[in-house]
Amino acid sequence: MIVGTAVLSSCASQFDATGPTAVSEAAATGSADPAAEEAAAEDLAGALLPESAFGPDATVHQLPAEWVGPWSGWWAGGESWGDPHGWAGHRGWGDHRGWGGHHWWTDADGTDEDATEDDGTGEDGTVAEPSVEPAACADALAALPTLEDEEMPAVAAQVAASDQVRIFQVVSEGPAVEGLELPVDQLVEACADATVDAPWGMEVGFGVSALDVPDRGDSAAGLAVTMTHPAGTVSMLVGVVTDGPRAVMLSQTGTDDAALDQAAFATLLTQAADAAGLG
C-alpha cells in the first residue's frame, strides 16, 4: 500500500513480455516534443538494472504505459497496484485471482456468500474509500506527494518475478521529482501499528519500520512494511534514492512464506542507484 503512495509508481506487469521497457509520461502538456520524449524514455530504460541483477530464477517483465501510474496507490480510489485487478491484470499473484491463488478478501473461489464477485464498489458503482486507523497514520498517508497528469515525470519501469517474490523498479526523471523524499520518520511514528478497513469488508493490519539503505544521491530512505490479512501475511521492502531531477525506486514484495533479505535488498538498491547515475 505505502509503496504506491509514497514513491514513484504503483505495481503492475505484463507477463507475456520479457525485458525492461521504458514507459514515458509527458512532463508537460500535449505540446511536448514526441522525439524528445522518446529520447528521454530510452535514456531512462538504459538506467534500469540489467536482468541478471535479479538472479537466475527471476523473469523480467514489461510494464505497459497504461499500467504505470507514478503517483498512485492501491488504497487511493481502489486502484490495486496500478491496475484495478491487481498484479498483471489477474487480481493478484500469479494470475490466480489473489494472494496464493484466491481472492484474499472474499471466499476461496473469489465470490461472496451470494456467489457474486465483490469488486469493492457500492450500489451506485463508486469505489468505497478505505478508512485508516489511527487517524495520525491516515494523515501521514494523505500528506504523501501527489501530482496532476501534466506534472508526471518520464518513467522507465520493470518487474522481476519469481515464484514467491516480486521486485519492482522505477527510474523517473522530471522537475516534479526534484526534492522528493520518503518521510520515513513520520510514517514509522504514525503507522507502526495501523489498520485499514478495505472496500471489500476486509480489515488489513499493517506495520511500518525504518530500513537501512545505502547513502546515495541527495536523499535515500527505506521502509519495511508488513501487512496481515485473512489469508496470511505479506512483507514488503521499499527504497527510494533521489538526486536532482532523477530518482530510483525499488520495492520487493513476498508471499506469506517468503522471507525477505533486507541486507540483500539494500545491496540491490545500491546497484540500482549506481546504474541510474545517482552517486
C-alpha positions as CSV (number, residue, x, y, z in Angstrom):
1,M,0.0,0.0,0.0
2,I,2.6,2.5,1.0
3,V,4.8,1.7,-1.9
4,G,2.5,3.2,-4.5
5,T,1.5,6.3,-2.4
6,A,5.0,7.1,-1.1
7,V,7.1,6.7,-4.1
8,L,7.0,6.9,-7.8
9,S,4.8,4.2,-9.2
10,S,2.3,1.6,-8.4
11,C,3.0,-2.0,-9.4
12,A,1.7,-3.9,-12.4
13,S,3.2,-6.1,-15.1
14,Q,2.5,-7.9,-18.3
15,F,3.7,-11.5,-18.0
16,D,3.8,-12.3,-21.8
17,A,6.6,-9.9,-22.4
18,T,10.3,-10.0,-21.4
19,G,13.0,-7.4,-20.8
20,P,12.8,-3.9,-19.4
21,T,10.8,-1.4,-21.4
22,A,10.6,2.3,-20.9
23,V,7.3,4.0,-20.2
24,S,7.3,7.7,-20.8
25,E,4.8,10.2,-19.3
26,A,4.9,13.7,-20.6
27,A,6.2,16.1,-18.0
28,A,4.3,18.9,-19.8
29,T,1.0,19.2,-21.7
30,G,0.4,18.0,-25.3
31,S,3.0,20.4,-26.6
32,A,5.8,18.1,-25.6
33,D,8.1,17.0,-28.4
34,P,7.5,13.3,-29.1
35,A,11.1,12.8,-30.3
36,A,12.4,14.4,-27.0
37,E,10.0,12.1,-25.0
38,E,11.3,9.0,-26.8
39,A,14.9,10.0,-26.3
40,A,14.2,10.6,-22.6
41,A,12.5,7.2,-22.3
42,E,15.4,5.4,-24.0
43,D,17.8,7.1,-21.6
44,L,15.9,6.0,-18.6
45,A,15.5,2.5,-19.9
46,G,19.3,2.3,-20.0
47,A,19.3,3.3,-16.3
48,L,17.4,0.3,-15.2
49,L,19.1,-2.7,-13.7
50,P,20.1,-5.5,-16.1
51,E,18.0,-8.7,-15.9
52,S,21.0,-10.5,-14.5
53,A,20.9,-8.4,-11.3
54,F,17.7,-10.1,-10.2
55,G,19.1,-13.6,-10.2
56,P,18.7,-16.7,-12.5
57,D,15.2,-17.6,-11.2
58,A,13.6,-14.2,-12.0
59,T,11.9,-13.2,-15.2
60,V,11.8,-9.5,-16.0
61,H,8.5,-8.2,-17.4
62,Q,7.5,-5.2,-19.4
63,L,5.3,-2.5,-17.9
64,P,2.8,-1.1,-20.4
65,A,2.3,2.7,-20.3
66,E,-1.4,2.4,-19.3
67,W,-0.5,0.4,-16.2
68,V,2.2,2.7,-14.7
69,G,0.6,5.4,-12.5
70,P,3.7,7.0,-10.9
71,W,1.9,8.7,-8.1
72,S,-1.0,6.5,-7.3
73,G,-1.5,3.8,-4.6
74,W,-3.8,0.8,-4.4
75,W,-5.8,2.1,-1.4
76,A,-6.5,5.5,-3.0
77,G,-9.6,5.2,-5.1
78,G,-9.5,1.4,-5.2
79,E,-6.6,1.1,-7.7
80,S,-4.9,-2.1,-6.8
81,W,-1.2,-1.9,-7.6
82,G,-1.8,0.4,-10.6
83,D,-4.4,-1.8,-12.2
84,P,-8.0,-2.3,-10.9
85,H,-7.5,-6.0,-10.9
86,G,-4.0,-6.3,-9.3
87,W,-0.8,-7.9,-10.4
88,A,-0.8,-8.4,-14.2
89,G,-4.5,-7.7,-14.5
90,H,-5.3,-11.0,-12.8
91,R,-6.4,-9.9,-9.4
92,G,-3.3,-10.9,-7.6
93,W,-0.2,-13.1,-7.6
94,G,0.4,-15.5,-10.4
95,D,-2.9,-14.7,-12.3
96,H,-4.9,-16.8,-9.9
97,R,-7.2,-14.0,-8.5
98,G,-5.4,-13.2,-5.3
99,W,-2.6,-13.9,-2.9
100,G,-1.8,-17.6,-3.1
101,G,-4.3,-18.4,-5.7
102,H,-7.6,-16.9,-4.5
103,H,-9.3,-13.7,-3.7
104,W,-7.8,-12.9,-0.4
105,W,-10.6,-10.6,0.6
106,T,-13.5,-12.9,-0.1
107,D,-14.2,-16.7,-0.2
108,A,-11.7,-19.1,-1.7
109,D,-13.3,-19.1,-5.1
110,G,-13.4,-15.3,-5.4
111,T,-17.1,-14.8,-4.6
112,D,-19.1,-13.6,-1.7
113,E,-21.7,-15.7,0.1
114,D,-24.3,-14.8,-2.5
115,A,-21.9,-16.2,-5.2
116,T,-21.3,-12.8,-6.8
117,E,-17.9,-11.2,-7.2
118,D,-17.2,-8.3,-4.9
119,D,-15.3,-5.6,-6.7
120,G,-15.3,-3.1,-3.9
121,T,-17.9,-0.8,-5.3
122,G,-21.1,0.5,-3.8
123,E,-24.6,0.3,-5.2
124,D,-24.0,3.4,-7.2
125,G,-20.9,2.0,-8.9
126,T,-18.4,4.2,-7.0
127,V,-15.5,2.7,-5.2
128,A,-15.7,2.7,-1.4
129,E,-12.9,4.7,0.3
130,P,-10.9,2.6,2.8
131,S,-10.5,4.0,6.3
132,V,-7.2,4.0,8.1
133,E,-6.6,4.0,11.8
134,P,-5.1,5.6,13.8
135,A,-6.0,9.0,12.4
136,A,-2.4,10.1,12.5
137,C,-1.5,7.4,10.1
138,A,-4.3,8.4,7.7
139,D,-3.0,12.0,7.9
140,A,0.6,10.8,7.2
141,L,-0.5,8.9,4.1
142,A,-2.7,11.7,2.9
143,A,0.3,14.1,3.1
144,L,2.3,12.0,0.7
145,P,3.0,13.7,-2.6
146,T,0.5,13.6,-5.5
147,L,0.7,15.1,-8.9
148,E,-1.6,16.1,-11.7
149,D,-1.2,14.3,-15.0
150,E,0.6,17.2,-16.7
151,E,3.2,17.1,-14.0
152,M,4.1,13.5,-14.4
153,P,7.8,12.8,-14.9
154,A,9.3,10.5,-17.5
155,V,9.4,6.9,-16.2
156,A,11.0,3.6,-17.1
157,A,9.9,0.6,-15.1
158,Q,10.2,-3.2,-14.8
159,V,9.1,-6.1,-12.6
160,A,11.3,-9.1,-11.8
161,A,9.1,-12.1,-10.9
162,S,9.9,-15.4,-9.2
163,D,7.6,-17.9,-7.5
164,Q,7.5,-16.1,-4.2
165,V,8.9,-12.6,-4.7
166,R,8.2,-9.6,-6.9
167,I,10.8,-6.9,-7.3
168,F,9.5,-3.6,-8.9
169,Q,11.9,-0.9,-10.1
170,V,11.2,2.5,-11.4
171,V,13.6,5.2,-12.7
172,S,11.9,8.6,-13.0
173,E,13.1,12.0,-14.2
174,G,11.5,15.4,-14.3
175,P,11.1,18.6,-12.3
176,A,8.4,17.1,-10.1
177,V,11.0,14.5,-8.8
178,E,13.4,17.1,-7.5
179,G,13.4,17.3,-3.8
180,L,11.3,14.2,-3.4
181,E,11.9,12.4,0.0
182,L,10.2,9.4,1.6
183,P,9.1,10.7,5.0
184,V,10.3,7.6,6.9
185,D,10.3,9.2,10.4
186,Q,6.7,10.4,10.1
187,L,5.4,7.1,8.6
188,V,7.2,5.0,11.2
189,E,5.9,7.1,14.1
190,A,2.3,7.3,12.8
191,C,1.9,3.9,11.1
192,A,4.0,1.5,13.2
193,D,0.7,-0.4,14.1
194,A,-2.2,0.5,11.9
195,T,-5.3,-1.0,10.3
196,V,-7.2,-0.4,7.0
197,D,-10.9,-1.2,6.6
198,A,-10.8,-2.1,2.9
199,P,-13.7,-1.6,0.5
200,W,-14.5,-5.3,0.4
201,G,-15.3,-5.6,4.1
202,M,-11.8,-6.9,5.0
203,E,-9.6,-5.5,7.7
204,V,-5.9,-5.3,6.9
205,G,-3.3,-4.7,9.6
206,F,0.0,-3.2,8.7
207,G,3.1,-2.0,10.4
208,V,6.0,0.2,9.2
209,S,9.6,0.3,10.3
210,A,12.7,2.0,9.0
211,L,15.0,0.2,6.7
212,D,18.8,0.7,6.4
213,V,19.6,1.9,2.9
214,P,22.8,3.0,1.2
215,D,24.0,6.6,1.3
216,R,23.4,7.7,-2.3
217,G,22.3,10.8,-4.1
218,D,20.7,13.8,-2.4
219,S,18.3,11.6,-0.4
220,A,18.0,7.9,0.3
221,A,15.4,6.3,2.5
222,G,13.7,2.9,3.0
223,L,10.8,1.2,4.7
224,A,9.9,-2.3,5.8
225,V,6.2,-2.9,5.7
226,T,4.2,-5.9,7.0
227,M,0.6,-6.4,6.0
228,T,-1.6,-9.0,7.7
229,H,-4.9,-10.0,6.2
230,P,-7.3,-13.1,6.5
231,A,-5.2,-15.2,4.1
232,G,-1.8,-14.5,5.8
233,T,1.0,-12.0,6.0
234,V,2.7,-10.1,3.2
235,S,6.1,-8.5,3.7
236,M,7.3,-5.5,1.6
237,L,10.6,-3.6,1.4
238,V,10.8,-0.1,-0.2
239,G,13.8,2.0,-1.0
240,V,13.9,5.4,-2.7
241,V,17.0,7.3,-3.8
242,T,16.8,10.8,-5.4
243,D,19.4,13.0,-6.9
244,G,18.3,16.3,-8.5
245,P,15.5,15.6,-11.0
246,R,16.1,11.8,-11.2
247,A,15.0,9.2,-8.7
248,V,15.0,5.4,-8.5
249,M,12.5,3.4,-6.5
250,L,12.9,-0.3,-5.7
251,S,10.3,-2.4,-3.9
252,Q,10.2,-6.1,-3.1
253,T,7.1,-8.0,-2.0
254,G,6.9,-11.6,-0.9
255,T,4.2,-14.1,-0.4
256,D,3.3,-15.4,3.1
257,D,6.1,-17.9,3.3
258,A,8.8,-15.8,1.6
259,A,11.5,-14.3,3.9
260,L,12.8,-11.0,2.5
261,D,16.5,-10.4,3.0
262,Q,16.9,-6.7,4.0
263,A,20.7,-6.7,3.5
264,A,20.4,-8.2,0.0
265,F,17.7,-5.7,-0.8
266,A,19.9,-2.8,0.3
267,T,22.7,-4.1,-1.9
268,L,20.3,-4.3,-4.9
269,L,19.1,-0.7,-4.2
270,T,22.8,0.4,-4.2
271,Q,23.2,-1.3,-7.6
272,A,20.0,0.3,-8.8
273,A,21.1,3.8,-7.7
274,D,24.5,3.4,-9.3
275,A,23.0,2.1,-12.5
276,A,20.8,5.2,-12.6
277,G,23.8,7.5,-12.0
278,L,22.7,8.5,-8.5
279,G,26.1,8.6,-6.9
